[in-house]
Amino acid sequence: MKSFLKVTKALSDPSRVKIMKMLQQRMMCVCEIQAALNFAQSTTSKHLQILEDAGLILSKKDGLWVNYMIADGNESPYAASLIGSLKHWLDEDKEIQALIERLPDINRLNICKR
């Protein structure tokens, strides 16, 4: 029961659903997600931690960057099921469409100037 509730609670927030939909498109760092959603870094990091704790996303360190990507679902059958289903959900949502359309213009090198 705890695993199920952790996954469903993680996806109960619209911002975290948006993050999942963005990560379906490509791997992203915190600064790119932050720029796409216009959130503070601390808010973005908190949302990412909740998604990662639920087994919905993974993080991978790459030099100075921490990249986030959709998990494979091995952590939980509930996470696997929702990851698979979410790929087909909300694609017609205007807010999600607008967010996805902006992603090609969001580049970590331009945002973070590293």
C-alpha positions as a Markdown table, in Angstrom:
| # | Residue | x | y | z |
|---|---|---|---|---|
| 1 | Met | 0.0 | 0.0 | 0.0 |
| 2 | Lys | 2.8 | 2.5 | 0.8 |
| 3 | Ser | 4.4 | 2.1 | -2.6 |
| 4 | Phe | 1.1 | 2.7 | -4.3 |
| 5 | Leu | 0.3 | 5.8 | -2.3 |
| 6 | Lys | 3.8 | 7.2 | -2.8 |
| 7 | Val | 3.4 | 6.9 | -6.6 |
| 8 | Thr | -0.1 | 8.3 | -6.8 |
| 9 | Lys | 0.7 | 11.2 | -4.4 |
| 10 | Ala | 3.8 | 12.1 | -6.5 |
| 11 | Leu | 1.5 | 12.4 | -9.5 |
| 12 | Ser | -1.2 | 14.3 | -7.7 |
| 13 | Asp | 0.5 | 17.6 | -8.3 |
| 14 | Pro | 0.0 | 19.3 | -11.7 |
| 15 | Ser | 3.6 | 20.6 | -11.7 |
| 16 | Arg | 5.0 | 17.1 | -11.2 |
| 17 | Val | 2.8 | 15.8 | -14.1 |
| 18 | Lys | 4.2 | 18.5 | -16.3 |
| 19 | Ile | 7.8 | 17.5 | -15.3 |
| 20 | Met | 7.0 | 13.9 | -16.2 |
| 21 | Lys | 5.6 | 15.0 | -19.6 |
| 22 | Met | 8.7 | 17.1 | -20.3 |
| 23 | Leu | 11.0 | 14.2 | -19.3 |
| 24 | Gln | 9.2 | 12.0 | -21.8 |
| 25 | Gln | 10.5 | 14.3 | -24.5 |
| 26 | Arg | 14.2 | 14.3 | -23.3 |
| 27 | Met | 16.6 | 14.2 | -20.4 |
| 28 | Met | 16.8 | 17.5 | -18.6 |
| 29 | Cys | 18.7 | 19.2 | -15.8 |
| 30 | Val | 17.2 | 21.2 | -13.0 |
| 31 | Cys | 17.9 | 24.6 | -14.6 |
| 32 | Glu | 16.1 | 23.5 | -17.8 |
| 33 | Ile | 13.1 | 22.3 | -15.9 |
| 34 | Gln | 13.1 | 25.4 | -13.7 |
| 35 | Ala | 13.2 | 27.6 | -16.8 |
| 36 | Ala | 10.4 | 25.7 | -18.5 |
| 37 | Leu | 8.1 | 26.0 | -15.5 |
| 38 | Asn | 9.3 | 29.4 | -14.3 |
| 39 | Phe | 9.8 | 28.0 | -10.8 |
| 40 | Ala | 12.4 | 28.7 | -8.1 |
| 41 | Gln | 15.3 | 26.2 | -8.0 |
| 42 | Ser | 14.3 | 25.0 | -4.6 |
| 43 | Thr | 10.7 | 24.3 | -5.7 |
| 44 | Thr | 11.9 | 22.5 | -8.8 |
| 45 | Ser | 14.3 | 20.4 | -6.8 |
| 46 | Lys | 11.6 | 19.5 | -4.3 |
| 47 | His | 9.3 | 18.3 | -7.0 |
| 48 | Leu | 12.1 | 16.2 | -8.6 |
| 49 | Gln | 13.0 | 14.6 | -5.2 |
| 50 | Ile | 9.3 | 13.5 | -4.8 |
| 51 | Leu | 9.2 | 12.0 | -8.2 |
| 52 | Glu | 12.5 | 10.3 | -7.7 |
| 53 | Asp | 11.5 | 8.9 | -4.3 |
| 54 | Ala | 8.4 | 7.5 | -5.9 |
| 55 | Gly | 10.5 | 5.7 | -8.6 |
| 56 | Leu | 9.1 | 7.7 | -11.4 |
| 57 | Ile | 12.3 | 9.4 | -12.5 |
| 58 | Leu | 16.0 | 8.8 | -12.2 |
| 59 | Ser | 18.9 | 11.2 | -11.8 |
| 60 | Lys | 22.4 | 10.8 | -13.2 |
| 61 | Lys | 25.4 | 12.9 | -12.5 |
| 62 | Asp | 27.4 | 14.0 | -15.6 |
| 63 | Gly | 30.2 | 16.3 | -14.6 |
| 64 | Leu | 28.7 | 19.5 | -13.3 |
| 65 | Trp | 25.2 | 18.5 | -14.4 |
| 66 | Val | 22.6 | 16.3 | -12.8 |
| 67 | Asn | 20.4 | 15.0 | -15.5 |
| 68 | Tyr | 16.8 | 13.7 | -14.9 |
| 69 | Met | 15.0 | 11.1 | -17.0 |
| 70 | Ile | 12.0 | 8.9 | -16.8 |
| 71 | Ala | 12.6 | 5.8 | -14.8 |
| 72 | Asp | 12.3 | 2.3 | -16.2 |
| 73 | Gly | 9.7 | 1.4 | -13.6 |
| 74 | Asn | 11.7 | -1.4 | -12.0 |
| 75 | Glu | 11.3 | 0.2 | -8.6 |
| 76 | Ser | 7.6 | -0.4 | -8.4 |
| 77 | Pro | 4.9 | -2.0 | -10.5 |
| 78 | Tyr | 2.7 | 1.0 | -9.7 |
| 79 | Ala | 5.4 | 3.4 | -11.0 |
| 80 | Ala | 5.8 | 1.2 | -14.1 |
| 81 | Ser | 2.1 | 1.2 | -14.9 |
| 82 | Leu | 1.7 | 4.9 | -14.5 |
| 83 | Ile | 4.9 | 5.7 | -16.5 |
| 84 | Gly | 3.5 | 3.6 | -19.3 |
| 85 | Ser | 0.0 | 5.1 | -19.1 |
| 86 | Leu | 1.2 | 8.7 | -18.8 |
| 87 | Lys | 2.9 | 8.4 | -22.2 |
| 88 | His | -0.5 | 8.3 | -23.8 |
| 89 | Trp | -2.3 | 10.8 | -21.5 |
| 90 | Leu | -2.7 | 14.5 | -21.7 |
| 91 | Asp | -1.0 | 15.0 | -25.1 |
| 92 | Glu | -4.1 | 16.9 | -26.2 |
| 93 | Asp | -4.0 | 19.2 | -23.2 |
| 94 | Lys | -3.3 | 22.8 | -24.3 |
| 95 | Glu | -1.0 | 23.6 | -21.4 |
| 96 | Ile | 1.0 | 20.4 | -21.9 |
| 97 | Gln | 1.2 | 21.1 | -25.7 |
| 98 | Ala | 2.5 | 24.6 | -25.1 |
| 99 | Leu | 5.1 | 23.4 | -22.6 |
| 100 | Ile | 6.3 | 20.7 | -25.0 |
| 101 | Glu | 6.5 | 23.2 | -27.9 |
| 102 | Arg | 8.8 | 25.5 | -25.8 |
| 103 | Leu | 11.3 | 22.7 | -24.9 |
| 104 | Pro | 13.5 | 23.0 | -28.0 |
| 105 | Asp | 14.3 | 26.6 | -27.1 |
| 106 | Ile | 15.4 | 25.7 | -23.5 |
| 107 | Asn | 19.0 | 24.9 | -23.4 |
| 108 | Arg | 21.1 | 24.4 | -20.2 |
| 109 | Leu | 24.1 | 26.1 | -21.8 |
| 110 | Asn | 22.2 | 29.3 | -22.4 |
| 111 | Ile | 20.4 | 29.2 | -19.0 |
| 112 | Cys | 23.3 | 28.4 | -16.7 |
| 113 | Lys | 26.2 | 30.0 | -18.7 |
| 114 | Arg | 28.7 | 27.4 | -17.6 |
